[in-house]
Amino acid sequence: MSLTSVLSPRKPGRLAVVLPVKVSTAAEPAQVRAACTFEISANGAKLMKLEGISEGDVLWIARNARRAKFKVVWIGQAGSDLDGKIAVEGLEPDKFIWDDDLRAKLA
């Protein structure tokens, strides 16, 4: 299955796409965890549930050889459809860590 076959349009500038990423907190950068997105934008993402992450935390998110800092802006409420899922906003807007072929789809 190609990457484009799992893409679905969302709000303008956002794509529903599952991408594996590596995540670490700014406080413990050597402790890297596997995670995945379920939605991305040019300067942010929504991630599947990660334990031990709090709103306001600064994270390093890496995709392939690219890495950037993001801030956790919300965590889904327990019992909701977004239970534990995490929204992050980029702190380095000049860095695009997603795959190059996604850049045009996010414009």
The first five atom37 places (N, CA, C, CB, O) and aatype in JSON, in Angstrom:
{
  "aatype": [12, 15, 10, 16, 15, 19, 10, 15, 14, 1, 11, 14, 7, 1, 10, 0, 19, 19, 10, 14, 19, 11, 19, 15, 16, 0, 0, 6, 14, 0, 5, 19, 1, 0, 0, 4, 16, 13, 6, 9, 15, 0, 2, 7, 0, 11, 10, 12, 11, 10, 6, 7, 9, 15, 6, 7, 3, 19, 10, 17, 9, 0, 1, 2, 0, 1, 1, 0, 11, 13, 11, 19, 19, 17, 9, 7, 5, 0, 7, 15, 3, 10, 3, 7, 11, 9, 0, 19, 6, 7, 10, 6, 14, 3, 11, 13, 9, 17, 3, 3, 3, 10, 1, 0, 11, 10, 0],
  "atom_mask": [
    [1, 1, 1, 1, 1],
    [1, 1, 1, 1, 1],
    [1, 1, 1, 1, 1],
    [1, 1, 1, 1, 1],
    [1, 1, 1, 1, 1],
    [1, 1, 1, 1, 1],
    [1, 1, 1, 1, 1],
    [1, 1, 1, 1, 1],
    [1, 1, 1, 1, 1],
    [1, 1, 1, 1, 1],
    [1, 1, 1, 1, 1],
    [1, 1, 1, 1, 1],
    [1, 1, 1, 0, 1],
    [1, 1, 1, 1, 1],
    [1, 1, 1, 1, 1],
    [1, 1, 1, 1, 1],
    [1, 1, 1, 1, 1],
    [1, 1, 1, 1, 1],
    [1, 1, 1, 1, 1],
    [1, 1, 1, 1, 1],
    [1, 1, 1, 1, 1],
    [1, 1, 1, 1, 1],
    [1, 1, 1, 1, 1],
    [1, 1, 1, 1, 1],
    [1, 1, 1, 1, 1],
    [1, 1, 1, 1, 1],
    [1, 1, 1, 1, 1],
    [1, 1, 1, 1, 1],
    [1, 1, 1, 1, 1],
    [1, 1, 1, 1, 1],
    [1, 1, 1, 1, 1],
    [1, 1, 1, 1, 1],
    [1, 1, 1, 1, 1],
    [1, 1, 1, 1, 1],
    [1, 1, 1, 1, 1],
    [1, 1, 1, 1, 1],
    [1, 1, 1, 1, 1],
    [1, 1, 1, 1, 1],
    [1, 1, 1, 1, 1],
    [1, 1, 1, 1, 1],
    [1, 1, 1, 1, 1],
    [1, 1, 1, 1, 1],
    [1, 1, 1, 1, 1],
    [1, 1, 1, 0, 1],
    [1, 1, 1, 1, 1],
    [1, 1, 1, 1, 1],
    [1, 1, 1, 1, 1],
    [1, 1, 1, 1, 1],
    [1, 1, 1, 1, 1],
    [1, 1, 1, 1, 1],
    [1, 1, 1, 1, 1],
    [1, 1, 1, 0, 1],
    [1, 1, 1, 1, 1],
    [1, 1, 1, 1, 1],
    [1, 1, 1, 1, 1],
    [1, 1, 1, 0, 1],
    [1, 1, 1, 1, 1],
    [1, 1, 1, 1, 1],
    [1, 1, 1, 1, 1],
    [1, 1, 1, 1, 1],
    [1, 1, 1, 1, 1],
    [1, 1, 1, 1, 1],
    [1, 1, 1, 1, 1],
    [1, 1, 1, 1, 1],
    [1, 1, 1, 1, 1],
    [1, 1, 1, 1, 1],
    [1, 1, 1, 1, 1],
    [1, 1, 1, 1, 1],
    [1, 1, 1, 1, 1],
    [1, 1, 1, 1, 1],
    [1, 1, 1, 1, 1],
    [1, 1, 1, 1, 1],
    [1, 1, 1, 1, 1],
    [1, 1, 1, 1, 1],
    [1, 1, 1, 1, 1],
    [1, 1, 1, 0, 1],
    [1, 1, 1, 1, 1],
    [1, 1, 1, 1, 1],
    [1, 1, 1, 0, 1],
    [1, 1, 1, 1, 1],
    [1, 1, 1, 1, 1],
    [1, 1, 1, 1, 1],
    [1, 1, 1, 1, 1],
    [1, 1, 1, 0, 1],
    [1, 1, 1, 1, 1],
    [1, 1, 1, 1, 1],
    [1, 1, 1, 1, 1],
    [1, 1, 1, 1, 1],
    [1, 1, 1, 1, 1],
    [1, 1, 1, 0, 1],
    [1, 1, 1, 1, 1],
    [1, 1, 1, 1, 1],
    [1, 1, 1, 1, 1],
    [1, 1, 1, 1, 1],
    [1, 1, 1, 1, 1],
    [1, 1, 1, 1, 1],
    [1, 1, 1, 1, 1],
    [1, 1, 1, 1, 1],
    [1, 1, 1, 1, 1],
    [1, 1, 1, 1, 1],
    [1, 1, 1, 1, 1],
    [1, 1, 1, 1, 1],
    [1, 1, 1, 1, 1],
    [1, 1, 1, 1, 1],
    [1, 1, 1, 1, 1],
    [1, 1, 1, 1, 1],
    [1, 1, 1, 1, 1]
  ],
  "atom_positions": [
    [[0.85, -1.18, 0.0], [0.0, 0.0, 0.0], [0.89, 1.23, 0.0], [-0.97, 0.0, 1.23], [1.84, 1.32, 0.79]],
    [[0.6, 2.17, -0.88], [1.41, 3.38, -0.94], [0.97, 4.36, 0.14], [1.32, 4.03, -2.33], [-0.14, 4.28, 0.66]],
    [[1.86, 5.29, 0.46], [1.57, 6.3, 1.48], [0.35, 7.11, 1.08], [2.78, 7.22, 1.69], [-0.48, 7.41, 1.93]],
    [[0.24, 7.47, -0.19], [-0.89, 8.31, -0.6], [-2.22, 7.58, -0.46], [-0.7, 8.76, -2.03], [-3.25, 8.24, -0.35]],
    [[-2.23, 6.27, -0.45], [-3.49, 5.56, -0.31], [-4.04, 5.63, 1.11], [-3.32, 4.12, -0.72], [-5.22, 5.35, 1.31]],
    [[-3.23, 5.99, 2.08], [-3.73, 6.12, 3.45], [-4.01, 7.57, 3.82], [-2.74, 5.52, 4.43], [-4.45, 7.84, 4.94]],
    [[-3.78, 8.5, 2.91], [-4.05, 9.9, 3.17], [-5.53, 10.18, 2.98], [-3.21, 10.8, 2.25], [-6.16, 9.67, 2.06]],
    [[-6.07, 10.98, 3.87], [-7.44, 11.45, 3.66], [-7.48, 12.93, 4.0], [-8.46, 10.64, 4.52], [-6.82, 13.36, 4.95]],
    [[-8.23, 13.72, 3.24], [-8.25, 15.15, 3.49], [-8.95, 15.49, 4.8], [-8.94, 15.87, 2.34], [-9.91, 14.82, 5.19]],
    [[-8.47, 16.49, 5.48], [-9.05, 16.99, 6.72], [-9.31, 18.47, 6.52], [-8.12, 16.73, 7.96], [-9.61, 18.9, 5.4]],
    [[-9.2, 19.23, 7.57], [-9.3, 20.68, 7.45], [-8.19, 21.14, 6.51], [-9.19, 21.39, 8.85], [-7.16, 20.47, 6.4]],
    [[-8.39, 22.26, 5.82], [-7.32, 22.73, 4.93], [-5.98, 22.81, 5.66], [-7.69, 24.1, 4.34], [-5.9, 23.31, 6.78]],
    [[-4.94, 22.29, 5.0], [-3.62, 22.33, 5.6], [-3.33, 21.2, 6.56], [0.0, 0.0, 0.0], [-2.3, 21.19, 7.23]],
    [[-4.26, 20.22, 6.65], [-4.04, 19.06, 7.53], [-4.32, 17.78, 6.75], [-4.95, 19.14, 8.79], [-5.17, 17.75, 5.86]],
    [[-3.58, 16.74, 7.1], [-3.78, 15.44, 6.48], [-3.9, 14.38, 7.56], [-2.62, 15.1, 5.51], [-3.15, 14.39, 8.54]],
    [[-4.83, 13.47, 7.39], [-4.92, 12.3, 8.25], [-3.96, 11.27, 7.68], [-6.39, 11.75, 8.36], [-4.23, 10.68, 6.63]],
    [[-2.87, 11.06, 8.35], [-1.85, 10.13, 7.86], [-1.1, 9.54, 9.06], [-0.86, 10.85, 6.88], [-0.76, 10.24, 10.01]],
    [[-0.86, 8.25, 8.98], [-0.11, 7.56, 10.03], [1.35, 7.49, 9.6], [-0.69, 6.12, 10.3], [1.69, 6.86, 8.59]],
    [[2.21, 8.13, 10.38], [3.65, 8.12, 10.13], [4.36, 7.71, 11.41], [4.15, 9.51, 9.63], [4.1, 8.28, 12.47]],
    [[5.26, 6.74, 11.34], [6.04, 6.43, 12.53], [7.04, 7.55, 12.82], [6.78, 5.09, 12.36], [7.68, 8.07, 11.91]],
    [[7.15, 7.9, 14.07], [8.1, 8.93, 14.52], [8.78, 8.47, 15.79], [7.38, 10.29, 14.75], [8.36, 7.49, 16.41]],
    [[9.82, 9.17, 16.16], [10.5, 8.94, 17.43], [10.34, 10.2, 18.26], [12.02, 8.57, 17.23], [10.51, 11.31, 17.76]],
    [[10.02, 10.01, 19.53], [9.72, 11.13, 20.42], [10.58, 11.04, 21.67], [8.23, 11.15, 20.79], [10.77, 9.97, 22.23]],
    [[11.1, 12.2, 22.09], [11.77, 12.3, 23.39], [11.41, 13.66, 23.98], [13.34, 12.13, 23.27], [11.1, 14.6, 23.26]],
    [[11.46, 13.74, 25.29], [11.17, 15.02, 25.92], [12.45, 15.85, 25.95], [10.6, 14.83, 27.36], [13.55, 15.31, 25.94]],
    [[12.29, 17.17, 25.98], [13.45, 18.04, 26.07], [14.19, 17.8, 27.38], [13.03, 19.53, 25.95], [15.4, 17.98, 27.46]],
    [[13.44, 17.39, 28.42], [14.05, 17.13, 29.73], [14.89, 15.85, 29.72], [12.98, 17.03, 30.8], [15.88, 15.76, 30.45]],
    [[14.51, 14.86, 28.9], [15.23, 13.59, 28.82], [15.43, 13.19, 27.35], [14.46, 12.47, 29.58], [14.82, 12.23, 26.88]],
    [[16.28, 13.92, 26.62], [16.42, 13.68, 25.18], [16.98, 12.31, 24.82], [17.3, 14.73, 24.6], [16.77, 11.85, 23.69]],
    [[17.68, 11.64, 25.72], [18.24, 10.33, 25.41], [17.21, 9.22, 25.53], [19.41, 10.05, 26.33], [17.45, 8.11, 25.05]],
    [[16.08, 9.49, 26.15], [15.03, 8.49, 26.32], [14.05, 8.61, 25.15], [14.29, 8.66, 27.7], [13.09, 9.38, 25.21]],
    [[14.3, 7.85, 24.09], [13.54, 7.95, 22.85], [12.46, 6.86, 22.83], [14.47, 7.82, 21.62], [12.71, 5.71, 23.17]],
    [[11.25, 7.27, 22.42], [10.13, 6.33, 22.33], [9.55, 6.33, 20.92], [9.04, 6.69, 23.36], [9.52, 7.36, 20.25]],
    [[9.11, 5.18, 20.5], [8.42, 5.07, 19.22], [7.0, 5.58, 19.38], [8.44, 3.62, 18.69], [6.37, 5.34, 20.41]],
    [[6.51, 6.28, 18.36], [5.15, 6.8, 18.37], [4.68, 6.88, 16.93], [5.08, 8.2, 19.08], [5.42, 6.54, 16.01]],
    [[3.44, 7.33, 16.74], [2.98, 7.57, 15.38], [1.96, 8.69, 15.36], [2.39, 6.3, 14.77], [1.25, 8.94, 16.33]],
    [[1.92, 9.35, 14.21], [0.96, 10.43, 14.01], [-0.36, 9.82, 13.57], [1.48, 11.47, 12.97], [-0.41, 8.67, 13.13]],
    [[-1.45, 10.6, 13.68], [-2.68, 10.25, 12.99], [-3.19, 11.44, 12.19], [-3.75, 9.77, 13.99], [-4.15, 11.32, 11.43]],
    [[-2.55, 12.59, 12.38], [-2.84, 13.78, 11.59], [-1.61, 14.67, 11.63], [-4.11, 14.54, 12.12], [-0.94, 14.78, 12.65]],
    [[-1.31, 15.32, 10.49], [-0.18, 16.24, 10.44], [-0.59, 17.54, 9.77], [1.01, 15.59, 9.7], [-1.56, 17.6, 9.01]],
    [[0.17, 18.59, 10.06], [0.09, 19.86, 9.36], [1.53, 20.3, 9.12], [-0.74, 20.96, 10.18], [2.46, 19.63, 9.56]],
    [[1.71, 21.41, 8.43], [3.06, 21.88, 8.14], [3.82, 22.2, 9.43], [3.02, 23.12, 7.24], [5.04, 22.09, 9.46]],
    [[3.1, 22.6, 10.48], [3.78, 23.02, 11.72], [3.2, 22.35, 12.96], [3.69, 24.52, 11.87], [3.21, 22.94, 14.04]],
    [[2.71, 21.13, 12.81], [2.18, 20.45, 13.99], [1.72, 19.05, 13.65], [0.0, 0.0, 0.0], [1.87, 18.59, 12.52]],
    [[1.17, 18.38, 14.65], [0.69, 17.02, 14.45], [-0.2, 16.6, 15.61], [1.87, 16.05, 14.3], [-0.21, 17.22, 16.68]],
    [[-0.93, 15.55, 15.37], [-1.63, 14.86, 16.45], [-1.02, 13.47, 16.51], [-3.2, 14.8, 16.21], [-0.86, 12.79, 15.5]],
    [[-0.68, 13.07, 17.72], [-0.02, 11.79, 17.96], [-0.92, 10.85, 18.73], [1.3, 11.99, 18.71], [-1.77, 11.27, 19.52]],
    [[-0.71, 9.56, 18.5], [-1.41, 8.56, 19.3], [-0.92, 8.68, 20.74], [-1.18, 7.12, 18.73], [0.1, 9.32, 21.0]],
    [[-1.62, 8.08, 21.64], [-1.37, 8.18, 23.07], [0.08, 7.83, 23.44], [-2.31, 7.26, 23.82], [0.63, 6.83, 22.98]],
    [[0.67, 8.68, 24.28], [2.0, 8.46, 24.84], [1.91, 8.66, 26.35], [3.07, 9.43, 24.2], [1.4, 9.68, 26.82]],
    [[2.37, 7.71, 27.1], [2.35, 7.82, 28.56], [3.41, 8.8, 29.04], [2.56, 6.43, 29.21], [4.46, 8.94, 28.42]],
    [[3.12, 9.48, 30.14], [4.1, 10.34, 30.78], [4.32, 11.69, 30.11], [0.0, 0.0, 0.0], [5.31, 12.36, 30.4]],
    [[3.42, 12.08, 29.24], [3.52, 13.37, 28.55], [2.44, 14.28, 29.12], [3.36, 13.2, 26.98], [1.31, 13.85, 29.34]],
    [[2.79, 15.54, 29.35], [1.84, 16.51, 29.91], [1.71, 17.72, 28.99], [2.28, 16.95, 31.31], [2.62, 18.03, 28.22]],
    [[0.57, 18.39, 29.09], [0.36, 19.62, 28.34], [1.47, 20.61, 28.72], [-1.05, 20.21, 28.62], [1.79, 20.77, 29.89]],
    [[2.04, 21.27, 27.72], [3.12, 22.22, 27.96], [4.51, 21.62, 27.81], [0.0, 0.0, 0.0], [5.49, 22.36, 27.69]],
    [[4.62, 20.29, 27.8], [5.93, 19.65, 27.62], [6.51, 20.0, 26.26], [5.81, 18.12, 27.76], [5.78, 20.16, 25.29]],
    [[7.82, 20.13, 26.2], [8.52, 20.32, 24.94], [9.1, 18.97, 24.54], [9.65, 21.43, 25.06], [9.77, 18.31, 25.32]],
    [[8.82, 18.58, 23.29], [9.24, 17.28, 22.77], [10.15, 17.46, 21.57], [8.03, 16.43, 22.4], [10.02, 18.42, 20.81]],
    [[11.06, 16.52, 21.39], [11.78, 16.37, 20.14], [11.03, 15.3, 19.37], [13.32, 15.99, 20.36], [10.79, 14.22, 19.89]],
    [[10.65, 15.59, 18.13], [10.02, 14.59, 17.28], [10.9, 14.41, 16.06], [8.56, 15.01, 16.88], [11.27, 15.39, 15.4]],
    [[11.23, 13.16, 15.76], [12.09, 12.84, 14.62], [11.33, 11.96, 13.63], [13.4, 12.15, 15.09], [10.63, 11.02, 14.01]],
    [[11.5, 12.29, 12.36], [10.95, 11.48, 11.27], [12.09, 11.26, 10.3], [9.7, 12.18, 10.56], [12.6, 12.22, 9.7]],
    [[12.51, 10.0, 10.14], [13.68, 9.66, 9.34], [14.88, 10.44, 9.9], [13.45, 9.98, 7.82], [15.17, 10.33, 11.09]],
    [[15.58, 11.21, 9.08], [16.78, 11.92, 9.56], [16.47, 13.36, 9.99], [17.84, 11.94, 8.47], [17.4, 14.11, 10.29]],
    [[15.2, 13.74, 10.03], [14.82, 15.11, 10.4], [14.26, 15.14, 11.81], [13.79, 15.68, 9.4], [13.61, 14.2, 12.26]],
    [[14.54, 16.25, 12.49], [14.1, 16.37, 13.87], [13.79, 17.83, 14.18], [15.18, 15.83, 14.84], [14.46, 18.74, 13.68]],
    [[12.77, 18.06, 15.01], [12.42, 19.42, 15.42], [11.75, 19.39, 16.79], [11.48, 20.08, 14.37], [11.29, 18.35, 17.26]],
    [[11.72, 20.57, 17.42], [11.08, 20.71, 18.73], [9.6, 21.07, 18.55], [11.79, 21.8, 19.58], [9.24, 21.85, 17.67]],
    [[8.77, 20.47, 19.39], [7.34, 20.72, 19.39], [6.88, 20.91, 20.83], [6.56, 19.55, 18.71], [7.52, 20.41, 21.76]],
    [[5.78, 21.63, 21.01], [5.19, 21.82, 22.33], [3.84, 21.13, 22.37], [5.05, 23.34, 22.67], [3.05, 21.25, 21.43]],
    [[3.56, 20.4, 23.45], [2.27, 19.74, 23.62], [1.24, 20.83, 23.95], [2.33, 18.65, 24.75], [1.34, 21.5, 24.97]],
    [[0.23, 20.99, 23.07], [-0.77, 22.03, 23.27], [-2.07, 21.51, 23.84], [-1.04, 22.73, 21.97], [-2.83, 22.28, 24.43]],
    [[-2.36, 20.22, 23.69], [-3.5, 19.61, 24.37], [-3.37, 18.1, 24.39], [-4.8, 20.02, 23.71], [-2.67, 17.5, 23.57]],
    [[-4.06, 17.51, 25.34], [-4.15, 16.06, 25.46], [-5.63, 15.73, 25.56], [-3.34, 15.51, 26.71], [-6.35, 16.35, 26.34]],
    [[-6.09, 14.76, 24.78], [-7.5, 14.4, 24.76], [-8.01, 13.94, 26.12], [0.0, 0.0, 0.0], [-7.31, 13.24, 26.86]],
    [[-9.22, 14.34, 26.43], [-9.86, 14.01, 27.71], [-10.13, 12.51, 27.83], [-11.17, 14.8, 27.87], [-10.49, 11.86, 26.84]],
    [[-9.95, 11.98, 29.01], [-10.27, 10.57, 29.29], [-11.74, 10.33, 28.97], [-9.95, 10.2, 30.77], [-12.6, 11.13, 29.32]],
    [[-12.02, 9.21, 28.32], [-13.39, 8.85, 27.98], [-13.9, 9.44, 26.68], [0.0, 0.0, 0.0], [-14.96, 9.04, 26.2]],
    [[-13.16, 10.37, 26.08], [-13.57, 10.95, 24.8], [-12.98, 10.15, 23.65], [-13.14, 12.44, 24.71], [-12.17, 9.25, 23.86]],
    [[-13.37, 10.49, 22.42], [-12.81, 9.84, 21.23], [-11.31, 10.1, 21.1], [-13.52, 10.32, 19.97], [-10.59, 9.32, 20.48]],
    [[-10.85, 11.18, 21.69], [-9.42, 11.55, 21.61], [-8.67, 11.21, 22.89], [-9.28, 13.04, 21.31], [-7.61, 11.78, 23.14]],
    [[-9.19, 10.32, 23.69], [-8.6, 9.94, 24.98], [-7.09, 9.72, 24.87], [-9.27, 8.68, 25.51], [-6.64, 8.77, 24.23]],
    [[-6.32, 10.59, 25.52], [-4.88, 10.45, 25.6], [-4.1, 10.85, 24.37], [0.0, 0.0, 0.0], [-2.87, 10.91, 24.41]],
    [[-4.79, 11.12, 23.27], [-4.07, 11.54, 22.07], [-3.53, 12.95, 22.3], [-5.0, 11.5, 20.81], [-4.06, 13.71, 23.1]],
    [[-2.45, 13.27, 21.6], [-1.69, 14.48, 21.89], [-1.59, 15.37, 20.66], [-0.28, 14.12, 22.4], [-1.31, 14.88, 19.56]],
    [[-1.83, 16.66, 20.83], [-1.61, 17.64, 19.75], [-0.36, 18.43, 20.07], [-2.85, 18.59, 19.59], [-0.18, 18.91, 21.19]],
    [[0.51, 18.55, 19.08], [1.75, 19.29, 19.25], [1.84, 20.39, 18.2], [2.96, 18.36, 19.16], [1.35, 20.25, 17.09]],
    [[2.49, 21.48, 18.59], [2.72, 22.62, 17.7], [4.22, 22.82, 17.57], [2.02, 23.91, 18.24], [4.95, 22.78, 18.56]],
    [[4.68, 23.05, 16.35], [6.1, 23.22, 16.11], [6.66, 24.48, 16.74], [0.0, 0.0, 0.0], [6.04, 25.54, 16.7]],
    [[7.84, 24.36, 17.31], [8.55, 25.5, 17.88], [9.65, 25.99, 16.95], [9.13, 25.13, 19.24], [10.3, 27.0, 17.23]],
    [[9.85, 25.27, 15.85], [10.86, 25.64, 14.86], [10.18, 25.66, 13.48], [12.08, 24.63, 14.88], [10.33, 24.73, 12.7]],
    [[9.42, 26.73, 13.2], [8.6, 26.75, 11.98], [9.39, 26.61, 10.67], [7.82, 28.02, 11.94], [8.8, 26.28, 9.64]],
    [[10.67, 26.86, 10.7], [11.47, 26.71, 9.49], [11.85, 25.25, 9.21], [12.73, 27.56, 9.6], [12.41, 24.95, 8.16]],
    [[11.56, 24.35, 10.15], [11.89, 22.93, 9.96], [10.64, 22.15, 9.57], [12.5, 22.34, 11.25], [9.61, 22.22, 10.24]],
    [[10.74, 21.4, 8.46], [9.67, 20.53, 7.98], [10.18, 19.1, 8.1], [9.26, 20.88, 6.49], [11.05, 18.69, 7.33]],
    [[9.65, 18.35, 9.05], [10.19, 17.01, 9.3], [9.45, 15.91, 8.54], [10.15, 16.7, 10.77], [9.92, 14.77, 8.49]],
    [[8.3, 16.24, 7.96], [7.51, 15.22, 7.27], [8.13, 14.92, 5.91], [6.05, 15.66, 7.11], [9.01, 15.65, 5.45]],
    [[7.68, 13.87, 5.27], [8.2, 13.46, 3.98], [7.99, 14.58, 2.94], [7.52, 12.16, 3.52], [6.97, 15.25, 2.94]],
    [[8.98, 14.76, 2.06], [8.93, 15.84, 1.09], [7.67, 15.79, 0.21], [10.15, 15.78, 0.21], [7.13, 16.84, -0.14]],
    [[7.2, 14.6, -0.14], [6.02, 14.52, -1.02], [4.75, 14.99, -0.31], [5.84, 13.08, -1.51], [3.73, 15.21, -0.97]],
    [[4.78, 15.15, 1.01], [3.62, 15.65, 1.75], [3.55, 17.18, 1.78], [3.64, 15.11, 3.17], [2.49, 17.75, 2.03]],
    [[4.66, 17.83, 1.53], [4.72, 19.31, 1.61], [3.66, 19.94, 0.7], [6.13, 19.82, 1.21], [2.95, 20.84, 1.15]],
    [[3.55, 19.52, -0.53], [2.58, 20.11, -1.47], [1.15, 19.8, -1.05], [2.83, 19.59, -2.91], [0.25, 20.62, -1.27]],
    [[0.92, 18.66, -0.46], [-0.43, 18.3, -0.02], [-0.88, 19.13, 1.18], [-0.49, 16.81, 0.34], [-2.08, 19.26, 1.43]],
    [[0.07, 19.7, 1.91], [-0.26, 20.5, 3.09], [-0.39, 21.99, 2.76], [0.79, 20.31, 4.14], [-0.82, 22.77, 3.61]],
    [[-0.02, 22.37, 1.56], [-0.06, 23.79, 1.18], [-1.49, 24.29, 1.01], [0.71, 24.02, -0.11], [-1.7, 25.46, 0.69]]
  ]
}
